């Protein structure tokens, strides 16, 4: 039988080495939180002052695991755009607006933005994020670039 876990929200008060943090829960308890797995390998930074959700075991309530779930997401398709209209800058701007609206309601104030892929929507999406009032820690382009690329097709014989 899998052990039951309680999920609490808290505020990170101090950052420690090796992905560990002191977290003050909403009920004023101070526990040691840690990150592991995919969230630790990815480039998500957790800073003092951030609000996090933390999983606490029933058996050891002094330590907890910081959960790294997606806070909000949206796409042009979920915003109602179909076909070729999904690739327009306006569709990107609308999708970013929908995603930001939910995180602002949850109290997010800072964000790190990683933009992937070519297209016209990149600039429109970035402009929509800046207009929303969220402070950007950094903006990074994470478009995958081939080192040498795929093998080209054979020459056509006519």
C-alpha positions as CSV (number, residue, x, y, z in Angstrom):
1,X,0.0,0.0,0.0
2,X,1.3,3.4,-1.0
3,X,1.8,5.8,1.9
4,X,-0.5,8.8,2.1
5,X,0.9,12.3,1.7
6,X,-0.4,15.6,2.8
7,X,-0.1,18.6,0.5
8,X,0.5,22.0,2.0
9,X,1.3,25.5,0.6
10,X,4.2,27.5,2.0
11,X,6.7,30.3,1.5
12,X,10.4,29.6,1.0
13,X,12.3,31.5,3.6
14,X,15.9,30.3,3.0
15,X,17.7,28.4,0.3
16,X,20.2,25.6,1.3
17,X,22.7,23.6,-0.8
18,X,21.7,20.5,-2.7
19,X,18.2,21.6,-3.6
20,X,17.0,22.0,-0.1
21,X,14.9,24.9,1.4
22,X,13.4,26.0,4.6
23,X,9.7,26.4,4.0
24,X,7.2,28.2,6.3
25,X,3.8,26.6,5.8
26,X,0.5,28.6,6.0
27,X,0.0,27.1,9.5
28,X,3.3,28.7,10.6
29,X,5.2,25.4,10.8
30,X,8.8,25.5,9.5
31,X,9.9,22.4,7.6
32,X,12.8,21.3,5.4
33,X,11.8,21.0,1.8
34,X,13.8,19.4,-1.0
35,X,13.5,19.0,-4.8
36,X,14.5,15.9,-6.7
37,X,14.0,14.1,-9.9
38,X,12.9,16.0,-13.1
39,X,12.4,19.4,-11.4
40,X,16.0,19.3,-10.1
41,X,17.5,18.4,-13.4
42,X,15.5,21.0,-15.3
43,X,16.3,24.7,-15.2
44,X,13.6,25.6,-12.7
45,X,14.9,28.0,-10.1
46,X,13.2,28.2,-6.7
47,X,14.2,31.4,-4.8
48,X,13.5,32.6,-1.3
49,X,10.1,34.4,-1.3
50,X,8.5,31.9,-3.8
51,X,5.3,30.1,-2.9
52,X,5.4,26.4,-3.4
53,X,3.2,23.3,-2.9
54,X,5.0,20.7,-0.7
55,X,4.2,17.0,-0.1
56,X,4.6,15.9,3.5
57,X,4.6,12.3,4.7
58,X,2.4,11.3,7.6
59,X,5.4,9.6,9.2
60,X,8.0,12.4,9.0
61,X,6.3,15.8,9.1
62,X,9.6,17.7,9.4
63,X,10.6,17.1,5.8
64,X,8.7,17.6,2.6
65,X,9.0,17.2,-1.2
66,X,8.5,20.4,-3.3
67,X,6.2,19.5,-6.1
68,X,7.2,20.9,-9.5
69,X,3.9,20.7,-11.4
70,X,2.8,22.9,-14.3
71,X,1.2,26.0,-12.9
72,X,-0.6,27.1,-16.1
73,X,-0.6,26.4,-19.8
74,X,-2.5,27.5,-22.9
75,X,-2.3,27.1,-26.6
76,X,-3.8,28.7,-29.6
77,X,-6.0,25.6,-30.1
78,X,-7.4,25.8,-26.6
79,X,-8.2,29.5,-27.2
80,X,-10.5,28.5,-30.1
81,X,-8.2,29.1,-33.1
82,X,-8.4,26.5,-35.9
83,X,-6.2,25.6,-38.8
84,X,-3.8,28.2,-40.2
85,X,-5.1,30.8,-37.8
86,X,-3.3,29.0,-34.9
87,X,0.1,30.2,-36.2
88,X,-0.7,33.9,-36.2
89,X,0.8,36.4,-33.7
90,X,-2.7,37.3,-32.4
91,X,-3.3,33.6,-31.5
92,X,0.0,33.5,-29.6
93,X,-0.8,36.7,-27.8
94,X,-4.3,35.4,-26.8
95,X,-2.8,32.1,-25.6
96,X,-0.2,33.9,-23.4
97,X,-2.9,36.2,-22.1
98,X,-5.0,33.2,-21.0
99,X,-2.0,31.4,-19.3
100,X,-0.9,34.6,-17.5
101,X,-4.4,35.4,-16.2
102,X,-4.5,32.2,-14.2
103,X,-1.1,32.6,-12.7
104,X,-1.7,36.2,-11.7
105,X,-4.8,35.1,-9.9
106,X,-2.7,32.6,-8.0
107,X,-0.3,35.3,-6.9
108,X,2.7,34.8,-9.1
109,X,4.9,37.9,-9.5
110,X,8.1,36.7,-11.1
111,X,8.7,34.3,-14.0
112,X,11.5,32.9,-16.1
113,X,10.6,32.7,-19.8
114,X,12.0,30.1,-22.2
115,X,10.8,30.5,-25.8
116,X,11.1,27.6,-28.2
117,X,10.7,27.4,-32.0
118,X,10.5,29.8,-34.9
119,X,7.5,31.8,-36.0
120,X,5.8,35.1,-35.9
121,X,4.2,34.5,-32.5
122,X,7.4,34.7,-30.5
123,X,7.6,38.5,-30.3
124,X,3.8,38.9,-29.8
125,X,3.9,36.4,-26.9
126,X,6.9,38.1,-25.3
127,X,5.2,41.5,-25.6
128,X,2.0,40.1,-24.0
129,X,4.1,38.8,-21.0
130,X,5.8,42.1,-20.5
131,X,2.5,44.0,-20.6
132,X,0.9,41.7,-18.0
133,X,3.0,43.2,-15.2
134,X,4.9,40.0,-14.3
135,X,8.6,40.7,-13.6
136,X,10.9,38.6,-15.9
137,X,14.0,37.1,-14.3
138,X,15.4,36.2,-17.7
139,X,14.3,35.4,-21.3
140,X,16.0,32.5,-23.0
141,X,15.7,31.0,-26.5
142,X,15.7,27.2,-26.2
143,X,15.0,26.4,-29.8
144,X,16.7,23.1,-30.6
145,X,19.5,23.5,-33.2
146,X,20.9,20.6,-35.1
147,X,24.7,20.2,-35.0
148,X,24.9,18.9,-38.5
149,X,21.3,18.2,-39.3
150,X,19.6,15.3,-41.0
151,X,21.0,13.7,-44.1
152,X,19.6,15.5,-47.2
153,X,17.6,13.5,-49.7
154,X,19.4,12.0,-52.8
155,X,19.8,14.2,-55.9
156,X,16.9,14.0,-58.2
157,X,17.6,12.2,-61.5
158,X,15.6,13.4,-64.5
